[in-house]
Amino acid sequence: MSEATAAPTVRIIRTRPGGDSKNPASEYSSLLHTVRNLGLLGRATGYYWVVFSILVVTFLGAAAGFVLLGDSWFQLLIAAALGIIFTQFAFLAHEASHRAVFTSGPANDRAGRVLANLFVGISYAWWMTKHSRHHANPNVIGKDPDIEPDVIRFNEKDASEVNWLTSFITRKQGYLFFPLLTLEGINLHIHGFKTVFGKGKVDKRATEIAMLTTRIVLYVAVIFYFLPIGMAFAFIGVQMAVFGVYMGASFAPNHKGMPQLPADSRVDFLRRQVLTSRNIKGGLAMDTFMGGLNYQIEHHLFPNMARPHLKKAREIAKEYCDSHSINYTETGLFQSYGIVIEYLNRVGLAARDPFDCPMVTQFRRS
């Protein structure tokens, strides 16, 4: 299976002679044992404190620039910078949710909740529920929330069920994917508020409501206090657009266009995580840009691994997969975007043509 032509369904790869094909669980156990013995599952709390401190200083610098610039359209540069900074805070919240920052589970939850709710403005409880389901069943149809049908359709069956009013978007969804991400920031905030004010069970509901409300009220109040109303709306629009595109551009390359599994498939953990994930090549700059998400295979194999250890784990996992005939996919960043766009467009072709509407068809034939 080539990187650029990932199929919508997975083909199970058997181990070579000598591999333990009768007991796939032992294959993963062996890999996990190797990684653990090298100390790669240890925490890197000092690293995260350094990253957090850098982000706080950067945020304070942006805040100072915001105050000093005053009534100026250069404020939109500050807005764009905040979109980037908030995404970087979101990366830290993501890693805390995986217990990768502190040894203590409650400490990770506290850090993740503060980062997600107060710094980013996204419900930690919503994220934990959604992301846990994704990790348990990556690219599994009907089980992975990240491929559930929404504005974008991720498989042909869902694409074929759109109505004729929305078929234009679906048929061109690959080309529209990144423009639509400009709205993803708003979407993430809305999901957070719907969760904490909804009827479902929410861990620390009162705390999350207080944090999210405080964050959004203070943020909006400060912007509208310092800026004219038109500029204030533009500021928020740019910040949210950059945030949405950056988040989507970091998460989308990891699974979109990779094989999807039927809901009733029986695939062992090692293959389920590796065959449905894609790594992004690059050095330190890519590690920083994507917050460690460029090592998506290793992140799925070892979800609580700290970011600084993922690079070494990649070497081990790649060699292990090669020796067991398991497809290990890596691409460049822009190549991955091309694959995602091509895949979404291909899926979108299953959408109904607007002229398939019975009434329209009747008039066309008359």
N, C-alpha and C positions, 0 to 999 in steps of 0.2 A: 504494500500500500504506500504510495508516494505521498509526500507532504502536501502537494498541491491538489491532490484528487482524493481527499479523504472521503470514504464511503459513509452513507448515513447509517449503516448497520455494521456491527463489529464481526470480524472473523477471529475465532479463537485460535491462538497460536500454541502449538504443542511444544514441549521441551525437546531438545535434542537427545539422542541416545545417551544415557548416563545421567540425565537430569531426572529429578524426582517427579515425573509427570503424574504418578498415581497419588501423590500427596502434595497438591499445590500449596497448601498452608505451610508446609515445611520450607518451601522455596522462599516465601516471604519471611518466615521466622529466621532463616539463615541470613538473609539480607539485613534484617533488623538487628540480629545478633552482631554482625560485623560493624554496623553503624554505631551501636551502643558501646561496643568495646573500644571504639576510637574516641569515645567521649563526645560524639556529635549530638547527643540528645541532652547534653548539659545546658543550663541556662546561660545567657549572656546579658545579665541585667545591667551591667556597667555600660555595655554598648547602647542599650535602649535609653538609658539616662542621658548619654551623650547626644543621641539623636533628638530626644525630646527637648533637651536644653537648646540645641541649635535651632529647632523649630520655634521655640518660645522666643528666642532672641530675634529670629527672623520676623515673627509675627509682631513683636514690639516695634521693630524697625519699620514695618509696613504701617503700623498704627501711627507712628510718629510722622511718617511721610504723609499719611492721610490728613493729619491735623495741620501740618505745615503747608501743604498744597492749597488747602481751602477751596474756594470756588474756582476750580480749574478742571478742564476736561482731561488733563493728565491724570486725574483721579482714576480713570478707567484702567491705567496701568497698575495702580494699587489694587483695584478690583481683581484684575487678572492674577496678580501675585497672590492674593488671598485665596483664589480658587485653587492654586497650586499648593499653598500651605495647608489648607483644610484637607486636601486629598492626602498629603503626607501624614497628617494627624490620623486620617482614616486608616492608613496602612498600619500605624501603631495600634489603633483600636482593634483592627483585624487580628494582629498577632497576639494581643492580649486575650482576645476571645478564644484563641487556640492554646492558651496556657504557655505561650512561648517566652514570656517576659519574666515572670516571677515563678518561684517554686510553688508558692501557695496558690491554690485555685481561687479562693476569695479575694486575694490581692490582685490577681489578674482580672477578675470580674469588676472590682472597684475601679481599677485603672481603665479598663475597657469602657465601662459605663460613663466615667467622667470624660474620656476622650471623645467617645461617640456622641453623647448627648450634649455636653457643654461646649466642646470645641468644634465639632463637625455639624451638630444639629440633626443627627440620625439616631433613631431609637436603637439602643444596644440590644434590648429584648427582641425586637423585630429581626435584627441582623442575626442574632444567635440562632433563632428558630429557623430562619431561611437558610443560613449558611451551613448549619449542621445537617440539614436535609440534603443539601447539595453535596457535601463531602461523603455522606453515606451512599449516595447514588448518583455520581457524576454522569451526566448525559444519559441517564436512564429515563426513557419516555414515561411520563405519568408520575414520576417520583422526584425528579430533579426540578426544583422551582425555577432554576435559571433558564430552562428551556420550555417553560410553560407558555402557551400562546398569549400574546399581548399585542401591542402595535406591530411588533416584529414576530414572525412565525419561523420556528426553527426546524420544522420537518414538513414534508409534503402533505401529510394528512391534515395537519392544522391549516396549512396554506390553502388547501382545496376547500376548506369550510368557511372561508371569508365570504362576506356578502358583496354584491356588486359595487356597493358604495365605497368599500375599503380596498377593493382589489387592486386599484392603481398603486397604492402604497406598497402592498405586499409584492406585487410583480416587480417593483423597482426597489425593494427594501435593502438590497445590498448597497446601492448607490446612496440611498437615503439614511443608511445606518448612522454614519457619523454626524450628519446634520441633526438627526433626531436626538442624538446624545446631548445636544445643547439643552434639552428639556429634562434630561435624566436627573439633574440635581434637584429640580423641583419635585420630580417624581419620588425621589428618595426621602425628601422631607415629608411629603404627603403620607407616604407609607408609614413613617415613624409616628406621626400624629394619629393616623387611623388606628394604629396598633395600640397605643397607650390609652386612647379614649374609646377603644372598641370593647366588645363584650367578652372577647377571649381572655384566657389566663395570661397575665403579664407579670413576670417576676419584678419586684420592686416598682410596681406601677406608680405609686405616689412620688417616689424619687425621680423616676423618669419624666413624669408630667412636670414636676417642678423644674428639673434641669432643662428640658426642651423649651418650656414656656419662657423661662428666664433668658435662655440663649437667644431665642428669636425676638423677644421683645427688646432686649438691650441692643442687639445688633441693628434692628430696623430703626430704633429710636435714635441711636448715635448717627447713623447715616443720614436720616432725614433732618436731624438737628444741625448738622454741619453743612449739608449740601442743599442747593435748590431742588425743588421737587422733581423736575425733569431729570436732572443729573443724578439724583438719588435713585430713581427708578432704573436709569441706565447703569449705574454702579452695581446695583443688585443683579440686574440682568446679565452683565458681563461676568460677575463673580460666579453666579450660578451656572452659566454656560461653560465657563472654563472648568469648573468643578465637575460638571456632568461629563464633559468630553474626556477629561483626564481620567476620571474613574472608569468610564467605559473603555477607553483606550488601553487601560492597564489590565482590566479583567477579561475583556472580550477575546483577546488572542489565545487565551489559555485553553478553551474548550470548543469554541465555535468553529464548525467545519471539521471537527474530529468525529470519529465514529459514535453513533448513538446506539444504545442497547434497548431491546424490548423490555417491557416491564417484568415479564416472567423469565428473563434470561438468568442463567446460573453461571456466573463468571467469578472466579476466585478473586480475592481482594487485590492481589498484586497486578493482575492483568486488567481488572476493572479500572484501577487508578492510572496505570501507565498508558493503556491503549486509548483512553478518552482524554488524555491531557497532552499539552504541547508546551515545550520549553522555548524560551526566546534567547537567542545568542547575544552575547555582549559582555563587557567587563564591568568595572565598578560603576561607570556611568549608567549602565542599564540596571544594575542592582539598585541604584539610588532612584532612578526614574520610576521603576516598577515596584519599589518597596519589597523586593524579594519575590514578587509574583512571577518573575521571569523563570524561576526554578519551580514551575508548577507541578511537574512530576514528583519531585522530591517533597514539595509541600503536601501533596496528597498522600504520598507514601508515609511521611512522618509529619503529621499536622502540627505537632507541638515543638518542632525543631526551630531553634532561633535562627534568624536571618543570616548571621555571619557564618553559620555552619553549612548552609545549603550548597555552597559552591563545592566544597569537599565531598559532600554527600552525592552530588551530581556525578562526579567521577566514578564513585563506587556503583551507584545505581545503573549508570549507563553501561559500564563493563559487565555488570551482572545480567542486565537485560540482553545484551549482545550474546553472552554465553548461553542464554536460555532461549534464544530465538524469539524474543519479545520485542516488537517494534517500539523503538524509542524515538520520538519525534522532536526535532529541534529545527527552528527556522530563524531567520532574521526578523526584526520587528516589522519592517515594512512589507516583507514577504508574507508575514502572518496576516497583516491587514488585507493584503490582496486576496489571500485564501478565504478570509472571512467574507469579504465583499462578493467574491465569485460564488461562494457556497450559498449565501443568503439569496442572491439573484437566482441561482439554480433552483432553490427551494421555492422561491416566489413564482416561478413559472407554473406551479401547480394551482395558483390562484385563479378563480373564475374571471374570464374576460367580462368587462362590464356589459358588452353586447350580448352576453349569454342570458341576460334578463329576459324572461319569457315575453313580457310586454314589449320590450324594445325589439326583440327578434320578430314579433308579430308584425310590428310596423315596418321593419326593414323588408319583410317578405311581401308586403302588400304593395 
